[in-house]
Amino acid sequence: MFRSIINVWLVFTFLAALYAIKQEYWGFFDFEQRALDSDPRLQSLLFIDGHWRKSSIFADPVSFSYNMVVSSIICVVLAFGARSVWKKVLLSCLAMLCLNVMLYSGTRAAYVLFPAAMFLFAILKLNKQILIFSVFFFIFFIILVRLPTSNPNLSRFQSAFRPNNDASYNVRKQNQKLIQPFIQSHPIGGGLGSTGASGVRFSDGTFLSRFPPDSGYVRAAVELGWIGLGLLCTLTFLAIKTGIDNYFKIIDPELKNYCLAMTLILFALAVGNFPQEGILQFPLNVYFYLTIALINIALRLDIKKNPRSNTKI
């Protein structure tokens, strides 16, 4: 079951990556370009510094970039766990492809997720091989962030690690300070769909409908209050904690790697839910609960394969 899910996941990821390359180097199809040209607001969001942000087969660049990040995490984890050389090479190439096309999205929030996931990966699976990989990755990462470039994709990537110089980041900080009094005085929030685009649709003209959340946690705090935000954070923390616990409990190497990959994806989505609505958008909301389910299923399957006494599931 695990293999089937992962294989289907990676096949569609590869197809999405190829389509993003087509959009980057050969342009959009006519129907895509007409859709972009028909909405000036969409143009202002997606046409930056003379370059179109790509979304591949997904609804928007954020969903596309986050999907590429979580897929690259799967590939890296499975590559380290693979025994055959051809699998290691194939998974490594797919991971690099995903990270490369992720840059086409222009989503700066996604750029920090892979390093964050690799940091947790190095902690959970620290050995000589991982240590060497971490050192080289860190050196390459520092060079990439500081490398002078005229490439718009790389330039936008570098700006993600200088947030104080980013006008959009500063606007978001101001918006979050603006909404803090409302959150503090409304413990259960303003109601589902009361802010952002859904607020304009369902309750146009209200204060919340004019507020752009720009963050999954901020949206939760505004719509569900600080009580709802606390519940969401508790759910996320317990899911990641369970993933880490199960990773050390599982004996079977293959299931252990699957559990680790799902845990790192959960961690990446939890981090990515602050700068963007990472957990709320489709298909990321499906991934979030799918990874939680797979983390628990991995332990159950391992107990069936390797029975032990006094084990709590």
MIKEZA-693892 format. One line per field, with one value per residue (C-alpha): residue in three letters; z, y, x; chain. Coordinates in nm, 3 decimals. Example, Ala and Ser with C-alpha at 12.3 -4.5 7.8 and 13.67 -1.06 7.14 Angstrom:
residuo: (ALA|SER)
z: (0.780|0.714)
y: (-0.450|-0.106)
x: (1.230|1.367)
cadena: (A|A)
REM end
This chain:
residuo: (MET|PHE|ARG|SER|ILE|ILE|ASN|VAL|TRP|LEU|VAL|PHE|THR|PHE|LEU|ALA|ALA|LEU|TYR|ALA|ILE|LYS|GLN|GLU|TYR|TRP|GLY|PHE|PHE|ASP|PHE|GLU|GLN|ARG|ALA|LEU|ASP|SER|ASP|PRO|ARG|LEU|GLN|SER|LEU|LEU|PHE|ILE|ASP|GLY|HIS|TRP|ARG|LYS|SER|SER|ILE|PHE|ALA|ASP|PRO|VAL|SER|PHE|SER|TYR|ASN|MET|VAL|VAL|SER|SER|ILE|ILE|CYS|VAL|VAL|LEU|ALA|PHE|GLY|ALA|ARG|SER|VAL|TRP|LYS|LYS|VAL|LEU|LEU|SER|CYS|LEU|ALA|MET|LEU|CYS|LEU|ASN|VAL|MET|LEU|TYR|SER|GLY|THR|ARG|ALA|ALA|TYR|VAL|LEU|PHE|PRO|ALA|ALA|MET|PHE|LEU|PHE|ALA|ILE|LEU|LYS|LEU|ASN|LYS|GLN|ILE|LEU|ILE|PHE|SER|VAL|PHE|PHE|PHE|ILE|PHE|PHE|ILE|ILE|LEU|VAL|ARG|LEU|PRO|THR|SER|ASN|PRO|ASN|LEU|SER|ARG|PHE|GLN|SER|ALA|PHE|ARG|PRO|ASN|ASN|ASP|ALA|SER|TYR|ASN|VAL|ARG|LYS|GLN|ASN|GLN|LYS|LEU|ILE|GLN|PRO|PHE|ILE|GLN|SER|HIS|PRO|ILE|GLY|GLY|GLY|LEU|GLY|SER|THR|GLY|ALA|SER|GLY|VAL|ARG|PHE|SER|ASP|GLY|THR|PHE|LEU|SER|ARG|PHE|PRO|PRO|ASP|SER|GLY|TYR|VAL|ARG|ALA|ALA|VAL|GLU|LEU|GLY|TRP|ILE|GLY|LEU|GLY|LEU|LEU|CYS|THR|LEU|THR|PHE|LEU|ALA|ILE|LYS|THR|GLY|ILE|ASP|ASN|TYR|PHE|LYS|ILE|ILE|ASP|PRO|GLU|LEU|LYS|ASN|TYR|CYS|LEU|ALA|MET|THR|LEU|ILE|LEU|PHE|ALA|LEU|ALA|VAL|GLY|ASN|PHE|PRO|GLN|GLU|GLY|ILE|LEU|GLN|PHE|PRO|LEU|ASN|VAL|TYR|PHE|TYR|LEU|THR|ILE|ALA|LEU|ILE|ASN|ILE|ALA|LEU|ARG|LEU|ASP|ILE|LYS|LYS|ASN|PRO|ARG|SER|ASN|THR|LYS|ILE)
z: (0.000|0.099|-0.219|-0.435|-0.267|-0.288|-0.648|-0.764|-0.569|-0.734|-1.085|-1.073|-0.920|-1.215|-1.464|-1.281|-1.288|-1.664|-1.721|-1.516|-1.734|-2.040|-1.891|-1.799|-2.130|-2.388|-2.228|-2.136|-2.356|-2.516|-2.275|-1.978|-2.107|-2.173|-1.817|-1.680|-1.904|-1.815|-1.449|-1.368|-0.999|-1.093|-1.314|-1.028|-0.813|-1.072|-1.299|-1.093|-1.222|-1.581|-1.507|-1.473|-1.166|-1.268|-1.115|-1.341|-1.310|-0.976|-0.899|-0.788|-0.743|-0.367|-0.403|-0.678|-0.483|-0.160|-0.353|-0.504|-0.160|0.006|-0.292|-0.275|0.096|0.015|-0.250|-0.020|0.265|0.036|-0.145|0.182|0.265|-0.079|-0.117|-0.494|-0.663|-0.945|-0.695|-0.512|-0.838|-0.964|-0.639|-0.609|-0.963|-0.898|-0.576|-0.761|-1.038|-0.784|-0.609|-0.942|-1.075|-0.731|-0.810|-1.110|-0.872|-0.719|-0.380|-0.128|0.160|0.001|-0.022|0.354|0.392|0.246|0.463|0.768|0.690|0.630|0.969|1.142|0.916|1.029|1.395|1.372|1.155|1.255|1.126|0.930|0.592|0.701|0.867|0.545|0.344|0.592|0.575|0.194|0.182|0.428|0.228|-0.100|0.060|0.190|-0.151|-0.323|-0.092|-0.133|-0.500|-0.719|-0.992|-1.252|-1.273|-1.154|-1.004|-0.805|-0.704|-0.559|-0.382|-0.215|-0.105|0.100|0.345|0.380|0.498|0.654|0.308|0.163|0.138|0.130|0.448|0.629|0.516|0.657|0.989|1.003|0.920|1.195|1.450|1.327|1.385|1.725|1.933|1.752|1.815|2.182|2.235|2.037|2.185|1.928|1.637|1.375|1.221|0.934|0.601|0.756|0.628|0.305|-0.027|0.145|0.361|0.051|-0.085|0.225|0.437|0.211|0.371|0.716|0.878|0.855|0.487|0.409|0.611|0.415|0.650|0.434|0.686|0.788|1.156|1.129|0.945|1.217|1.487|1.314|1.218|1.511|1.776|1.994|2.120|1.767|1.698|2.011|1.899|1.553|1.702|1.948|1.667|1.459|1.752|1.853|1.493|1.457|1.802|1.712|1.388|1.574|1.837|1.572|1.374|1.668|1.745|1.392|1.317|0.945|0.751|0.466|0.694|0.908|0.607|0.507|0.860|0.862|0.526|0.640|0.965|0.778|0.544|0.844|0.990|0.661|0.625|0.986|0.914|0.577|0.732|0.888|0.576|0.362|0.410|0.371|0.543|0.411|0.034|-0.187|-0.224|0.073|0.313|0.184|0.228|0.586|0.701|0.470|0.630|0.978|0.875|0.714|1.024|1.234|0.969|0.939|1.305|1.281|0.978|1.151|1.459|1.234|1.064|1.384|1.677|2.022|2.358|2.555|2.255|2.251|1.910)
y: (0.000|0.244|0.178|0.233|0.565|0.691|0.573|0.745|1.056|1.072|0.994|1.287|1.502|1.422|1.510|1.836|1.920|1.858|2.079|2.357|2.334|2.368|2.680|2.829|2.779|2.751|2.969|2.915|2.762|3.015|2.937|2.984|3.316|3.440|3.352|3.545|3.846|3.864|3.947|4.254|4.157|3.814|3.977|4.195|3.884|3.655|3.890|4.007|4.181|4.097|3.727|3.510|3.288|2.930|2.700|2.392|2.177|2.331|2.612|2.861|2.896|2.837|2.494|2.405|2.508|2.338|2.019|2.023|2.072|1.782|1.557|1.647|1.558|1.213|1.161|1.259|1.034|0.737|0.795|0.761|0.446|0.284|-0.010|-0.016|0.251|0.313|0.396|0.638|0.811|0.820|0.961|1.214|1.337|1.370|1.563|1.807|1.842|1.924|2.184|2.339|2.379|2.503|2.821|2.884|2.943|3.252|3.151|3.267|3.094|2.756|2.819|2.787|2.462|2.222|2.350|2.335|1.975|1.878|2.025|1.794|1.507|1.552|1.551|1.238|1.034|1.157|0.935|0.982|0.978|1.232|1.451|1.470|1.545|1.817|1.988|1.996|2.104|2.388|2.513|2.494|2.670|2.960|3.003|2.996|3.261|3.499|3.435|3.749|3.682|3.842|3.536|3.641|3.299|3.282|3.647|3.588|3.277|3.483|3.749|3.485|3.482|3.862|3.920|4.260|4.395|4.256|4.505|4.233|4.074|4.408|4.466|4.126|4.212|4.534|4.349|4.096|4.375|4.540|4.227|4.133|4.329|4.154|3.810|3.886|4.004|3.722|3.383|3.187|3.424|3.575|3.250|3.026|3.202|3.548|3.678|3.699|3.599|3.390|3.690|3.903|3.631|3.556|3.873|4.157|4.499|4.382|4.460|4.099|4.067|4.341|4.177|3.960|3.676|3.567|3.288|2.969|3.041|3.400|3.283|3.024|3.289|3.533|3.284|3.040|3.266|3.197|2.886|2.746|2.845|2.659|2.348|2.362|2.403|2.119|1.889|1.973|1.927|1.592|1.468|1.552|1.409|1.086|1.066|1.100|0.844|0.596|0.644|0.518|0.237|0.093|-0.192|-0.254|-0.026|0.049|0.142|0.342|0.553|0.607|0.720|0.957|1.105|1.167|1.325|1.563|1.657|1.737|1.950|2.134|2.203|2.325|2.571|2.667|2.740|3.060|3.257|3.105|2.908|2.586|2.342|2.489|2.480|2.185|1.938|2.029|1.988|1.631|1.569|1.695|1.438|1.168|1.194|1.172|0.855|0.701|0.769|0.563|0.294|0.250|0.151|-0.084|-0.261|-0.289|-0.447|-0.704|-0.784|-0.777|-0.873|-0.755|-0.764|-0.468|-0.233|0.049|0.160)
x: (0.000|0.274|0.468|0.161|0.078|0.436|0.480|0.160|0.261|0.604|0.475|0.233|0.506|0.732|0.456|0.388|0.760|0.776|0.473|0.634|0.946|0.722|0.562|0.900|1.080|0.801|0.538|0.176|-0.088|-0.324|-0.609|-0.375|-0.247|-0.601|-0.700|-0.402|-0.462|-0.832|-0.771|-0.554|-0.541|-0.407|-0.147|-0.027|0.024|0.180|0.380|0.677|0.991|0.901|0.864|0.554|0.523|0.445|0.184|0.214|-0.101|-0.198|-0.440|-0.175|0.204|0.185|0.023|0.269|0.579|0.471|0.394|0.742|0.898|0.716|0.794|1.164|1.159|1.018|1.286|1.574|1.458|1.397|1.728|1.921|1.725|1.750|1.987|2.033|2.244|1.995|1.719|1.946|2.038|1.678|1.539|1.823|1.762|1.389|1.457|1.684|1.425|1.154|1.370|1.467|1.112|1.001|1.196|0.970|0.678|0.834|0.691|0.946|0.770|0.845|1.218|1.273|1.078|1.334|1.624|1.394|1.297|1.660|1.754|1.506|1.618|1.979|1.873|1.655|1.891|2.233|2.514|2.836|2.661|2.399|2.664|2.868|2.553|2.453|2.792|2.795|2.431|2.498|2.799|2.606|2.310|2.522|2.686|2.347|2.201|2.497|2.580|2.547|2.293|2.069|1.844|1.493|1.418|1.741|1.715|1.368|1.501|1.773|1.525|1.338|1.630|1.635|1.279|1.343|1.426|1.103|0.815|0.547|0.684|0.676|0.316|0.219|0.382|0.182|-0.142|-0.077|-0.026|-0.345|-0.555|-0.407|-0.663|-0.949|-0.797|-0.737|-1.095|-1.263|-1.165|-1.370|-1.305|-1.529|-1.649|-1.544|-1.501|-1.518|-1.185|-0.987|-1.144|-1.411|-1.497|-1.554|-1.779|-1.986|-1.973|-1.865|-1.835|-1.726|-1.392|-1.273|-1.364|-1.113|-0.835|-0.585|-0.475|-0.175|-0.109|-0.280|-0.222|-0.345|-0.658|-0.721|-0.677|-0.912|-1.184|-1.158|-1.009|-0.710|-0.887|-0.910|-0.550|-0.444|-0.631|-0.469|-0.120|-0.185|-0.301|0.006|0.246|0.095|0.104|0.474|0.553|0.371|0.567|0.897|0.792|0.677|0.998|1.204|0.956|0.938|1.180|1.125|1.370|1.129|0.839|1.080|1.178|0.816|0.731|1.028|0.931|0.573|0.694|0.925|0.639|0.420|0.698|0.749|0.375|0.362|0.644|0.494|0.155|0.292|0.397|0.119|-0.202|-0.009|-0.242|-0.567|-0.512|-0.595|-0.425|-0.204|-0.495|-0.533|-0.159|-0.172|-0.426|-0.289|0.055|-0.099|-0.283|0.027|0.237|-0.004|-0.051|0.327|0.352|0.053|0.201|0.537|0.378|0.210|0.541|0.747|0.520|0.628|0.460|0.321|0.318|0.066|-0.059)
cadena: (A|A|A|A|A|A|A|A|A|A|A|A|A|A|A|A|A|A|A|A|A|A|A|A|A|A|A|A|A|A|A|A|A|A|A|A|A|A|A|A|A|A|A|A|A|A|A|A|A|A|A|A|A|A|A|A|A|A|A|A|A|A|A|A|A|A|A|A|A|A|A|A|A|A|A|A|A|A|A|A|A|A|A|A|A|A|A|A|A|A|A|A|A|A|A|A|A|A|A|A|A|A|A|A|A|A|A|A|A|A|A|A|A|A|A|A|A|A|A|A|A|A|A|A|A|A|A|A|A|A|A|A|A|A|A|A|A|A|A|A|A|A|A|A|A|A|A|A|A|A|A|A|A|A|A|A|A|A|A|A|A|A|A|A|A|A|A|A|A|A|A|A|A|A|A|A|A|A|A|A|A|A|A|A|A|A|A|A|A|A|A|A|A|A|A|A|A|A|A|A|A|A|A|A|A|A|A|A|A|A|A|A|A|A|A|A|A|A|A|A|A|A|A|A|A|A|A|A|A|A|A|A|A|A|A|A|A|A|A|A|A|A|A|A|A|A|A|A|A|A|A|A|A|A|A|A|A|A|A|A|A|A|A|A|A|A|A|A|A|A|A|A|A|A|A|A|A|A|A|A|A|A|A|A|A|A|A|A|A|A|A|A|A|A|A|A|A|A|A|A|A|A|A|A|A|A|A|A|A|A|A|A|A)
REM end
